[in-house]
Amino acid sequence: MLDRITGMQVFSRAAHAGSLSAAARQLGLSPGMATKHLDALEERLGVRLFQRSTRKLSLTEPGQQYLEAMTRFLPELEEVEATIASQRVEATGLLRLNAPLSFGVRYIAPLVPVFAKKHPNVTVDLGLNDRVVNLMDEGWDLTIRVGPLKDSRLVSRKLAESAMVVCAAPDYWARAGRPRGAAELSNHNCMGSSISNIARPDEWSFGRNRDNRVPVKGNMRANNGDALVAAAVAGLGVLYEPEFIVADAIRQGDLEPVSLDVPTADLGGIHIVYSPDRAPPAKVRVMIDFLVAAFGPRPPWALL
């Protein structure tokens, strides 16, 4: 008798990939066996889930309804299986972890030796860049994302929160004066981020919903937070960056934060993300649990 769960997995992956052969490859099945599982599933349900041709698959109306149900059900089932399996299977192999550059250098790289002592049979390949990587296409097991998650197909766990902070060097504040309201930032040299939706070079957003927008200008912009911090410490201008980037400089007295008449924008959290296409192996599960424990309940950059 063919396994019912495998039939569901074949159906789900074929629906997302657009072909049975792709679903078979992902599940380690032959195309013929994948077809048998799908045939058995359709026979059991008494409906056609796909309109099939030699070139493509297209979902029928019952197939679309079934896919919506499987999208909710399969990740939960695979999560339970992975949790149980990780308790008895030793974590081994190559783990590819991607992280934003500044966050990865400051907070992930120092944790890798600690993780290695606990899991000596896992090799960590740490990739650092500030673009949004495609987990499946680029072969990453995990990625860390800062801000709201836009791809609902991915599975995530929150690592921590990080407030946004307006700050500058003490000598800059002495020269230019401290703003009391967000609108006064228009009169300051504000260094913007070319990759941030909150602190853009021409506009900074405030408020939990980012609905209070202040036009700004400045003579430097960058696609990396550490570069902006270095310029701010040198006294160039005002910075609006996540707490995890500026916390060290604030603790050392190189930068001083200011409180304005509106709250800073909600960054959207820091999450660790992985693909739902298969149950995560032990190496992935232990890294997720390790990072969640390392950053909670109070992350190392918290100033208050």
N, C-alpha and C positions, 0 to 999 in steps of 0.2 A: 504494500500500500504506500502511495506517495505521501510524503510529509506535507501536511496542510500549511504549516508556517513557511516552508520553503516556497510553496506555491504563491503565498501572499507576497513574499519577498521578490520573487520573479516578476509578479504583476507590477508591484510598486516601482521597481527599478526599470522595467521595460517602459512603463508610462513616462518616467522622468527622462530616460535616455532616448526614447523613440524607437527602440529596436530590441528584439529578443536576444540577438547575438551580443549586444552590449551588456544586457542584464546577465546573460550566461557568463561572460568574462568576469564581471564583478563578483559573481557568486562562486566562481570556480566550477561551473557546470559545462557540459557539452551543450551546443545549441539544441540537439535533439532532446536531451533531458529537460532543458528549460521549457521547450515546447510541450512536453508531456506534463510537466507541472502546471502549466497554464491551462492546458486542455482539461486536466483533472479539476482544477479550480472552477472553470466555467461550467463543467458538467455538474459539480457539486452545487453550484449556485443556481443552475438552470437558466443562465443568461449569457449572452455574448458580452464580454468586457471590452474587446477590441474589434474594430473593423480591420482585417489584416489584408495586406497586399504584398507583393514581392519587394516593394520599395519602402513601405513605411507602415507604422501602426497608428491608428487613431482611435481614441476612446469613444465608446458608445455612451449614451446617457446613463445606463446603469454602471458602466465602467467609471464614469466621472464621480458618481456618488460613492462607489466603492473605494476609489482612490482617496477621496476626502476622509473617509473613515480610516483607511490604512495609514494616512499621514498622521493621524492622531494616535493610532494604536501601536504601530510597529516600533516607533522610537521608544515608547514606554516599555514595551516588551524587551527590546534589545538592551535598554538601560538596566532592567532587572537582571537579565542574563549576564551582562558584562560585570555587574557588581558582584554577583555570585562567583563568576569565573575568575575575577581578579583576586579573590580570596584564596584560590587554590593553584593558580597558574603564576609562575614566577615571571616578573617583568624582565624582558630581555629585548635586545635588538636596537636598531637605530630609530631614534625619536626625533623628528624634524619639527622644531618649534620656531615660529615666526613672531616677532614683536616689533613695535615702533622703536626707532633708533634710540631716542633719549631715554625712554622708559626701560628698554632692554639693557642698555649699558648701565644705568643706575641701579636697577632693581632686579632684573632677571639674571644677568651674568654672575653677580655675587652669590646667587642661590644655587647655581649649577654645581659647585663643589659639594655643597651640603646634600643636594639630591644624589650626587654620585656616590657618596658614602653610604647612603641608605639603599641605593639600587645600583650596585657596581656593574651589573650586566647590561645596563642601558647606556648607549652612547647618544649624547645629546648633540644634535646639529642645530645650532642657534643662528637663525637668520634675522638680520636687523635692517629694516627700511621703513619708510613712512608712507608707502603706498598700500592700498588695500589688496592683499594677495588673494588669489583664487585657490582655495584649499585643495580641491580635487584636481584641477588642471595642473597645478604646480607641485603637487605631491607633498604638501604640508600635512602633518598629523594634527597640529594645533596652531592657532594664531591668537594673539592678544590684540583686542581692539579697544580703542579709547573713544567713547562717545556712543550715541544711540546705534543700535544694531538695525541695519536696513534689510538684511536678508533673512526673512523669517524661516527659510528652509534649514538654517543652521541651528545646531544645538549649542547652548551657552550656559556658563555659570559665572555669576558676578564675583569678581575678585575684591573690588573695593570701590569706594567713591573718591573723588578728588575735586575739591572746590576750585573755582577760578579765582585768581588773585591779581589785583592791580597794584603794581609796585614800581619803584625806581630807586636809584642810588641816593643815599643821603645828600650828597653834594648837588645832585640834580634838583631835589626838592628845595634845597637851600637857595638855588639860583632862580628856579622857576615858580616856586610856591606850590603848596599842596592843594589839589582840588577838593572842594567840599561836596560838589555834586557831579554826577556823571557828565552833564552837559559841558562842564568846564574843561573836559578832556580835549575838546575841539581846539583849545588854545595851547595845547602841549605838543611836544614832539613824540608822537605815539608810534612805536615800532610794531608793525603788523606782521601777521603770519600768512604766508601764501598758501598754506594748506588747511587753515582753520576756518570753520564756519562761524566761529564766535568772535575772534579777534582778527578780522580781515584788515588789510592795509588801509582801506578807506572807510571802514565802519566797524564799530564794536557793539556787540549785543549784550544787553543786561536783562535781568528778570528770569524767573524760573522757566518761562515759555519763550525767552529770547525776544520778547516783543518790544523792549525799550531799546531803540537803536540810536547810537550816537555817531555822527560823522567825525572821522579823525584823519589826520595826515601826519606824515613823518618822513625822515630822510633815510630810513632803512627798513627793509623787509627781508624775510628769510623763510626757507622751508624746513627749518630745524629750530627747536626751542632752545637748545644749548647755545647756538650761535647768537640768538637774541639775548639770552641771559648774559653772555660775555659782553655784549655791547651795552646792556643796561648797567652792569657792574662798573663799566668804564665811564658811566655818566652820560651816555648819549641821549637817553630819553626814557619814556614810560613803557612798561611792559604789562600785558594782560595774558597770562599763561596759567595752565593748570598748576595746582599746588605741588604736585610731585616734581615739577621741573624747577620751581623757584624756592622750594622749602630750604634746601641747604644754604643757598645764598642769603636767605632771610635770617636763618639761625646764626650765621656768621656775621651778620650786620652789614653785609655788602649791599643788600637791598632792603628797603623798608616798605611794607604794604600800607595802603590807605583804605579807609572805609568811606563809601560814598552814600548818597541818598537813595540809592536803589541797590537791591541785591545783585550779586554777580550771576551770570547765566549758569544754568544747570548743565554740567559737562555731559551727563548721560551715563556715567559709570564706566568702569573698566572691566571687561569681560574676557574670559578665555573661551574660545569657540572651536567647535569641531564639526565635522560632517555627520549627518544622521544616516548616511547610506549603509553603514554597517555598525555592529556593536564594537565599541572601542576596545582594542586589545589591552592587556594588563599594563603595558608600558605607558599608554595614554592615560588610563584610569589613575595610575599612581601619580603621574605628573599633575593631573588636574587636582587631585586631593592634596598634594603637596603644596601647590601654589595657593589654593584656597586657604589652607591652614597658615601659610606664611604671611598672607596679607590681611587676615582678619583676626579679631574684630576691629583692630586699630592699625591702619597701614603705617609704615615707617615714615612717611612724609607728613603725617598729620601735625599741624601746628597748634591746634587747640585741643 
